[in-house]
Amino acid sequence: HQYTVAFALRNNDDVPRRVKVLAPDSPYFKVREVHAASAGSKCAAGMESAYVVEFTPQSVASVFCDLVVCTEREKFVVPVRAFGPRAALSLPEDVDFGVAAVKSEKTKALLVQNVGACAAHFKLTTDCPEVFKARPSEGVAQVGQLCSLELCFSPQRAEPYTGTLLVTFDGSDGRAVPVKLRGVPEDVDVHLSASSLQLEPAYVSLSSQRTFRVRNASEIPVVFAWKQLPDLREQE
């Protein structure tokens, strides 16, 4: 089969310019002029010259080339891309974690399918890895195969967070598909049953102990740990 794509070159200068599109260095592409804005090979000021790129594929592989456009003053390149079978995951446009507890981790599971025409070799990265994480960081999904992804939200302050998950596909195009991430952290009602403890005196080599409770009065499960210092950086 043969496929065609039209494009136009506009002369934004104040004087006519001689325009020439060099023949593409590829056996799969041809370019021809279909409309000139003026007589000869010059394009009048403010006018356009139209061209058609013809693509005749010989296989299902992706094919690239660059069209070189020359004028008396400059030379520039018009990229031409013809993609073969591509992988595609059924990803949502955005993921909302909802309300999460500060300094805790909230996860969301995604079940995605490769709805493309070839195997998907992908990598997952986020633009804010200390708050948003994705597991696994990379994977492979065959055509029609389902795979499970886990997204994590770990806010450190009580303020709204937004981020982006980038799903990058290996291959000739190397494209990245963005997924918006957002979540709203809040300080939950977690407190101790006692603000201080007075331990009873003990003899040398013996011990004294008291009991107190950590109470979570919210509806959000909270994971906690004992630290010597209140700030994470100081603790590290």
Residue, then its C-alpha position, 0 to 999 in steps of 0.5 A: h500500500q501507499y500512504t500520503v501526507a501533505f504539508a506546506l511551507r510558508n514564507n514569513d519573510d518580506v521578500p520571495r524566497r527560493v525553496k527546494v525540498l531535497a529528495p529523501d535519503s530513503p527508498y520508502f519515501k518520496v516528496r513532490e510539490v503539488h502547489a507553488a505560491s508563485a511562478g518558478s521555484k520561488c515562494a512569494a512573501g506570505m504565501e505557501s508551497a504545498y508538498v506531499v510525502e508518499f510512503t510505500p512500506q515494504s514491511v511492518a517495521s518503523v521507518f524514519c527519515d528527515l526532509v531537508v528544506c533549503t532556501e538561499r538563506e537557511k537550511f532546516v529539517v522536517p522529521v518524517r516518522a512512520f511507525g510500525p506495530r506499537a505497544a500500548l498499555s490500557l493506562p488511566e489518564d490520572v490516578d487519585f490517591g484521595v486522602a492519605a495520612v502524613k508520613s505513611e504510605k498509601t497504595k493503589a493497584l492497577l491492572v493494565q493490559n497490553v492493547g497494542a500490536c507487539a510486546a510491551h517492554f516498559k519502564l516506570t518512573t515518577d518525577c517526584p520519587e520521594v513521594f510517588k513510587a511505582r512497582p515494579s520499575e520495569g516489566v514486559a507484557q505480551v500482546g493481550q497480557l494483563c499485568s499488575l502495577e502498584l503505585c505508592f503515595s508517601p506524603q511528608r507534609a500536610e499539603p496537596y501533592t501532584g506528580t507524573l508517572l512516566v511509562t516509557f516504552d523501549g523501541s525505536d520511538g522510545r515514547a513516554v506516556p504520562v499519567k497524572l498523580r495526585g493525593v491530599p495528605e492530612d494529619v490524622d488523630v493519632h495520640l498517646s495515652a500518656s504524654s510522659l511516663q515516670l518509671e519506678p526506681a529499680y535496683v542495678s541489673l534489674s528493670s522497671q517498666r510502664t505501659f502506654r498506648v498509641r491510639n488512632a482515632s481516625e478512619i485511616p490506618v497508620v503505620f508508625a515506628w519509633k525514631q530517636l529524632p522527629d525529623l527524617r533527615e536528622q534521623e538518617 
